[in-house]
Amino acid sequence: MNPKKIFLTDLDGTLLNDEKSVTPATMEALQRFCRAGNVFSISTGRGTENAVYMQQLYSLTFPGSFVIAYNGAEIWDHDRQKVIYRVGIELPVVSELLTLAAEMHVHVHTFNDRYIVGSAYDEEMVYYKRIIRTPVIITDDVLKELDKPPCKLIGVELKDFDRIEAYRTEIDRRFGDLLTTTYSNPNYLEIFPREAGKGSALLRLCEYTGIPVENSFAAGDAENDIPMILAAGTGIAMKNGSEAIREAADVITSQDNNHDGLVPYLLRAAEG
């Protein structure tokens, strides 16, 4: 049996503290885990362009590392510098989702390989862009800016949760066999292909690396992290995580993301 381990972690609220940094203690634990010959992967709802930027910004480019982006719809192999898996939402479905969003007055945007693509630079886009540094295209025809099916759409709502939840309900009714909808935080509704998801991405990476699923660890704090928490050999919920993810996990960290909550689990995995 392959003795290596694989550790997947969400960024915001999990690996990163609230100041959006990796603390020295967490970095040292990550380095020890990877020096032991193990595999590390970011697993995020962010787009690949931004997630790879974050990987570089925080010096997470360990040999043999990966980036799972768009909630598992795309996987980036750092060593090979290429996408090794991708699935998108077919363009006619994207069109229907955007039309429905306009009818229900919900902000929804999508992504191509380099840009956020939306129809309005409104309050919701400003809020989304405060952290996500990917450049934006604003256009009257979003589909013209998409040269292939996008990996995900995201709805952003700052004031009326019931409105975006009604949008989610309608998506599930119309496209439940094609799409997954989940929240990455109370303001963000993630919309991506059903065959994607962070749990499916964990299983794909285990197969790709030859690491047994029982040797996998996954850590997160929000609803969109639950599939990988359930899929992993050890599912880790952050102390600061939602009630739903804490109920789904095998273990809950004793400290939150501001106090190196992942360190004991990284060190335990590194030591075998």
C-alpha positions in Angstrom: 0.0 0.0 0.0 1.2 3.5 -0.8 2.3 5.0 2.5 1.9 8.6 1.4 -0.8 10.8 2.6 -2.7 13.6 0.9 -4.0 16.7 2.7 -6.6 18.9 1.1 -7.6 22.2 2.7 -9.9 25.1 1.9 -8.4 28.6 2.0 -10.6 31.2 3.6 -11.6 30.4 7.2 -9.4 27.3 7.2 -5.8 27.5 6.0 -5.8 31.3 6.0 -6.5 33.4 9.1 -8.9 36.3 9.0 -6.1 38.6 7.9 -5.7 36.4 4.8 -2.3 35.0 5.7 -0.7 31.7 6.5 0.8 31.9 10.0 4.4 30.8 10.7 3.3 27.8 12.7 0.9 26.6 10.0 3.6 27.0 7.4 6.1 25.1 9.4 3.6 22.2 9.8 2.9 22.2 6.1 6.6 22.1 5.3 7.1 19.2 7.6 4.1 17.3 6.1 5.5 17.8 2.5 9.1 17.1 3.4 7.9 13.7 4.6 7.0 12.9 1.0 3.3 13.6 1.3 0.9 15.5 -1.1 -0.7 18.8 -0.4 -3.6 20.5 -2.3 -5.6 23.7 -2.0 -9.3 23.0 -2.4 -11.3 26.1 -3.1 -14.3 27.6 -4.8 -12.0 30.3 -6.3 -11.2 30.2 -10.0 -8.0 28.4 -11.1 -6.2 31.7 -12.1 -6.8 33.2 -8.6 -6.1 29.9 -6.7 -2.8 29.4 -8.5 -1.9 33.0 -7.7 -2.7 32.4 -4.0 -0.6 29.2 -4.1 2.3 31.2 -5.3 1.6 34.2 -3.0 1.7 32.1 0.1 4.6 29.8 -1.0 2.4 26.7 -1.2 4.1 25.5 -4.3 5.5 22.3 -2.7 6.8 19.6 -5.0 3.9 17.3 -6.0 1.2 19.9 -5.0 -2.1 20.5 -6.6 -4.9 23.1 -6.8 -8.5 22.1 -6.8 -10.5 25.1 -8.1 -14.1 26.0 -8.9 -15.3 23.6 -6.2 -13.7 20.6 -7.9 -14.6 21.5 -11.5 -10.9 22.0 -12.3 -7.7 20.5 -11.0 -4.2 22.0 -11.5 -1.0 19.9 -11.3 1.7 22.2 -10.0 4.6 20.0 -11.1 3.3 19.6 -14.7 1.9 23.2 -14.8 -1.3 22.0 -16.4 -4.9 21.3 -15.9 -5.5 17.6 -15.4 -9.2 17.7 -15.0 -12.0 20.0 -16.1 -15.8 20.0 -16.4 -18.0 22.9 -17.3 -21.7 24.0 -17.5 -23.0 23.8 -21.0 -23.6 27.3 -22.5 -27.4 26.9 -23.1 -27.7 26.1 -19.4 -25.5 29.1 -18.5 -27.9 31.3 -20.6 -30.9 30.0 -18.8 -29.2 30.6 -15.4 -28.4 34.2 -16.3 -31.8 34.9 -17.6 -33.4 33.4 -14.4 -31.0 35.5 -12.3 -32.1 38.7 -14.1 -35.8 37.8 -13.7 -35.3 37.2 -9.9 -33.0 40.2 -9.4 -30.0 38.2 -8.2 -26.4 39.1 -9.1 -24.8 36.2 -10.9 -21.4 36.2 -12.7 -19.2 33.5 -14.2 -15.6 33.0 -15.3 -13.4 32.3 -18.3 -9.8 31.3 -18.0 -8.6 34.8 -17.3 -11.5 37.0 -16.2 -14.6 37.3 -14.1 -17.4 37.9 -16.6 -20.6 39.7 -15.5 -23.3 42.0 -16.7 -22.9 44.7 -14.0 -20.3 46.2 -11.9 -22.7 46.6 -9.0 -22.5 46.5 -5.2 -22.2 42.7 -5.3 -19.4 42.7 -7.8 -17.5 45.3 -5.7 -18.0 43.1 -2.6 -16.7 40.0 -4.5 -13.7 41.8 -5.9 -12.6 43.1 -2.5 -10.6 39.8 -2.1 -10.7 38.2 -5.5 -8.1 40.0 -7.6 -9.0 38.4 -11.0 -9.8 41.2 -13.5 -13.4 41.7 -14.7 -15.2 42.0 -18.0 -18.6 43.7 -17.9 -20.7 43.0 -21.0 -24.2 42.9 -22.2 -23.6 39.5 -23.7 -21.8 37.3 -21.2 -21.8 34.2 -23.4 -19.7 36.0 -26.1 -16.9 36.2 -23.6 -17.0 32.4 -23.0 -15.0 30.3 -25.4 -16.0 27.1 -23.6 -18.4 26.0 -20.9 -17.5 27.7 -17.7 -16.6 25.7 -14.6 -19.1 27.6 -12.4 -21.3 30.5 -11.8 -21.7 32.3 -8.5 -24.6 34.3 -7.1 -23.8 37.1 -4.7 -26.4 38.5 -2.3 -25.6 41.0 0.5 -29.0 41.9 1.9 -31.8 39.4 1.1 -30.9 35.8 1.8 -34.5 34.7 1.0 -34.1 36.0 -2.6 -30.9 34.1 -3.4 -32.3 31.0 -1.6 -35.4 31.2 -3.9 -33.0 31.4 -6.9 -31.2 28.3 -5.6 -34.5 26.4 -5.1 -35.5 27.2 -8.7 -32.1 26.0 -10.0 -32.5 22.8 -8.1 -36.0 22.3 -9.5 -34.9 22.9 -13.1 -31.4 21.5 -13.2 -31.0 19.3 -10.2 -29.8 16.4 -12.4 -27.1 18.6 -13.9 -25.9 21.1 -11.3 -25.0 21.3 -7.7 -25.8 24.4 -5.7 -24.1 25.1 -2.4 -23.0 28.1 -0.2 -19.3 28.8 0.4 -20.4 31.5 2.8 -23.7 33.2 3.6 -23.3 35.6 0.7 -22.1 33.3 -2.0 -24.1 30.7 -3.9 -21.8 28.4 -5.8 -23.3 26.7 -9.0 -21.2 24.0 -10.7 -21.6 20.7 -12.6 -23.0 17.8 -10.5 -20.0 15.6 -11.4 -17.7 18.2 -9.9 -17.6 19.0 -6.1 -14.7 18.9 -3.7 -15.5 15.4 -2.6 -15.3 14.1 -6.2 -12.0 16.0 -6.7 -10.5 14.4 -3.6 -11.3 10.9 -5.0 -9.9 11.9 -8.4 -6.6 13.1 -6.8 -6.3 10.0 -4.8 -6.7 7.9 -7.9 -4.3 10.2 -9.8 -1.6 10.0 -7.1 -2.2 6.4 -6.2 -2.8 7.4 -2.5 -5.4 5.3 -0.8 -8.5 7.3 0.2 -8.0 6.2 3.8 -4.8 8.1 3.8 -6.5 11.4 2.8 -7.3 14.3 5.1 -9.6 17.2 4.2 -10.2 20.4 6.2 -12.9 23.1 5.7 -15.3 25.4 7.3 -18.4 25.9 5.1 -21.2 24.0 3.3 -19.2 23.6 0.0 -16.5 21.7 2.0 -18.8 19.0 3.3 -18.5 16.6 0.3 -14.7 16.4 0.7 -15.1 16.1 4.5 -17.3 13.1 4.0 -15.1 11.6 1.2 -11.8 11.9 3.1 -10.3 9.2 5.3 -10.2 11.9 8.0 -12.6 14.8 7.6 -11.6 17.9 9.7 -14.0 20.7 10.5 -12.7 24.0 11.8 -13.8 25.1 15.2 -15.0 28.3 13.5 -16.9 26.3 10.8 -20.6 26.1 10.3 -22.7 23.8 12.4 -23.4 21.6 9.4 -19.8 20.9 8.6 -19.0 20.3 12.3 -21.7 17.6 12.3 -20.3 16.0 9.1 -16.7 15.8 10.2 -14.8 13.1 11.9 -12.9 15.6 14.1 -13.3 19.3 15.0 -10.2 21.4 15.6 -9.6 22.6 19.1 -8.5 26.0 17.8 -9.9 28.2 15.0 -8.3 29.4 11.8 -6.8 32.4 13.6 -5.0 30.2 16.1 -3.4 27.5 13.9 -6.2 25.0 14.1 -4.8 22.8 11.4 -1.3 22.4 12.9 -1.9 19.3 15.1 -3.4 17.4 12.2 -0.7 18.3 9.8 2.0 17.3 12.3 0.2 14.1 13.1 -0.1 13.2 9.4 3.5 14.1 8.8 4.7 11.8 11.6 2.7 8.9 10.2 
